[in-house]
């Protein structure tokens, strides 16, 4: 059950960067057992965050209870000539990969602390981030071995596009897409 005291806040690039130490701290707690893997290191996350937050249209939604950051989700539109799709492992129709800067929102990260999982908070962050997006669809990458997350995304309407390895040292992820606006989010 979602706590009634969950405070959501949407932040732009400058606001997100102003609290990046807090965001990085939460990342380090959530990924503590994977930080020795170079791809999951704090340094690599900081590099990815800098790149993601520097894109036009970036948005981050935080979730707090009693002032404590318990989760966040962020992303931004894929630009024209994006390299997002470069690591696809199987053929996908070219029209699925054409980006114009306004077609696809990339949900880059969504995370919730262990103590607050299984309470609908990830779904709430997801919906808050995507509800008002002007793009026609969204994409995200999920580890196929992360059964709870993958199952949740599929139950929320996401569909498998293919398998994608974004960097040579990254895992192979399931690349999912969903049409926007989300159908399950109440209007207005």
C-alpha positions in Angstrom: 0.0 0.0 0.0 1.3 3.4 -0.9 1.9 5.5 2.2 -0.4 8.5 2.4 2.7 10.6 3.4 4.5 9.9 0.1 5.5 13.3 -1.4 6.3 13.4 -5.1 8.3 16.2 -6.7 9.1 16.7 -10.3 12.6 18.3 -10.9 14.3 19.7 -14.0 18.0 19.4 -14.8 19.2 22.2 -12.5 17.0 21.0 -9.6 18.1 17.4 -10.0 21.8 18.3 -10.2 21.3 20.3 -7.0 20.4 17.1 -5.1 22.7 14.8 -7.0 24.7 13.8 -4.0 21.5 12.6 -2.3 20.5 10.7 -5.5 23.9 9.1 -5.8 23.8 8.1 -2.1 20.5 6.3 -2.7 21.9 4.6 -5.8 24.9 3.4 -3.8 22.6 1.9 -1.0 20.4 0.2 -3.5 23.2 -1.2 -5.7 25.7 -1.8 -2.8 26.2 -5.5 -3.7 27.0 -4.6 -7.3 29.2 -1.6 -7.0 32.4 -3.6 -7.6 31.2 -4.3 -11.1 32.6 -1.4 -13.2 29.3 -1.0 -15.0 27.4 -0.5 -11.7 30.1 1.6 -10.0 29.2 4.9 -8.5 31.5 6.6 -11.0 29.8 5.1 -14.0 26.3 6.0 -12.5 27.5 9.6 -12.1 28.7 9.7 -15.7 25.4 8.3 -16.9 23.4 10.7 -14.8 25.4 13.6 -16.1 24.7 12.6 -19.7 21.0 11.8 -19.1 20.4 15.0 -17.1 22.1 17.1 -19.8 19.5 16.3 -22.4 16.8 18.7 -23.2 13.5 17.6 -21.7 15.1 15.7 -18.8 12.8 15.2 -15.8 13.2 13.5 -12.5 10.5 12.6 -10.0 11.5 12.0 -6.4 9.5 10.2 -3.7 9.9 11.1 -0.1 8.4 10.0 3.2 8.9 12.4 6.1 11.5 14.2 4.1 13.6 11.0 3.4 14.3 10.2 -0.2 13.0 6.6 -0.7 13.0 6.5 -4.5 13.2 8.3 -7.8 12.7 7.9 -11.5 14.1 9.9 -14.4 14.5 10.1 -18.1 14.3 12.3 -21.2 13.4 12.3 -24.8 15.7 10.4 -27.3 17.3 12.9 -29.6 17.5 12.5 -33.4 20.5 10.3 -34.3 20.4 8.7 -30.9 22.7 5.8 -30.1 20.1 4.3 -27.8 19.2 1.5 -30.2 22.7 0.7 -31.4 23.1 -2.4 -29.1 20.1 -4.2 -30.4 20.9 -7.9 -30.7 18.2 -8.8 -33.3 16.7 -7.1 -36.3 13.9 -4.6 -35.6 12.0 -2.8 -38.3 13.8 0.5 -39.1 10.6 2.5 -38.5 10.7 1.4 -34.8 14.1 3.0 -34.4 13.6 6.3 -36.1 13.8 9.1 -33.6 13.0 12.8 -34.1 13.6 14.2 -30.6 9.9 14.1 -29.8 8.8 10.5 -30.4 10.3 8.5 -27.6 10.9 9.2 -23.9 13.7 7.0 -22.3 12.9 6.1 -18.8 16.6 5.8 -17.7 16.3 4.9 -14.0 13.6 3.9 -11.5 14.6 2.8 -8.0 13.1 2.4 -4.6 14.8 1.5 -1.4 14.4 -2.1 -0.1 12.3 -1.1 2.9 9.7 0.6 0.7 9.4 -2.0 -2.1 6.2 -3.9 -2.9 4.0 -0.9 -1.8 3.2 0.6 -5.2 5.9 3.3 -5.0 7.7 2.3 -8.2 4.4 2.4 -10.1 3.6 5.8 -8.6 7.0 7.2 -9.6 6.6 5.6 -13.0 3.2 7.1 -13.6 4.1 10.5 -12.2 7.1 10.7 -14.6 5.2 9.5 -17.7 1.7 10.9 -17.2 2.2 14.3 -18.8 4.9 13.5 -21.3 4.3 14.8 -24.8 6.1 12.0 -26.5 4.2 9.2 -28.3 5.9 6.3 -26.6 8.5 5.5 -23.9 11.3 3.0 -23.7 13.3 1.4 -20.9 15.8 -1.3 -20.4 15.3 -4.0 -17.8 17.5 -6.9 -16.7 15.6 -10.0 -17.8 16.8 -11.7 -14.6 15.1 -9.0 -12.5 11.8 -10.9 -12.5 9.9 -8.6 -10.2 10.7 -5.5 -12.2 10.2 -7.2 -15.6 6.9 -8.7 -14.5 5.8 -5.3 -13.2 6.6 -3.5 -16.4 4.8 -6.1 -18.5 1.7 -5.8 -16.3 1.8 -2.0 -16.7 1.5 -2.4 -20.5 5.1 -2.4 -21.6 6.0 -4.7 -24.5 9.3 -6.3 -25.5 10.9 -4.7 -28.6 14.2 -6.8 -28.4 17.3 -7.4 -26.5 19.9 -4.6 -26.2 23.4 -4.2 -24.8 24.0 -0.5 -24.4 27.7 -0.7 -23.7 30.3 -3.4 -24.2 30.6 -4.0 -20.4 26.8 -3.8 -19.8 24.5 -6.7 -19.4 22.1 -7.6 -22.2 18.7 -6.0 -21.3 15.2 -6.4 -22.5 14.3 -3.3 -24.4 10.7 -2.5 -23.7 8.3 0.1 -25.2 4.9 1.4 -24.2 2.6 3.9 -26.0 2.0 7.3 -24.4 -0.2 8.5 -22.9 -0.4 5.7 -20.4 -3.9 4.1 -20.6 -4.1 3.2 -16.9 -3.3 6.7 -15.5 -6.4 8.7 -14.6 -6.9 11.9 -16.6 -6.8 15.3 -15.1 
